[in-house]
Amino acid sequence: MTQPHNWEALCTEEQKKYACEFINTVRGRYIIGQALALAVARLEEVPLPHREISNIEDMGRLAILFFPYYELHRSGVLSARQKSVT
């Protein structure tokens, strides 16, 4: 699903409709999973006591339960690389 060429001309409701359709595609879920994984990794670098642990945990749960494609792909790629090294 590609973004409409006239994206800027669409009203907010049409943009939201497109986004809702996109979020239910494999690519949409992959991208959100990637964003969550990268956000978690970055937030884990924040030193205590400023690290927002509950946000990190919630993002991780969302990624695992609703947007697992990025992590599944990443772990599969890592497994394939590990097998080729041995």
Secondary structure, 3 states (H helix, E strand, C coil): CCCCCCHHHCCHHHHHHHHHHHHCCHHHHHHHHHHHHHHHHHHHCCCCCCCCHHHHHHHHHHHHHHCCHHHHHHHHHHHHHHHHHC
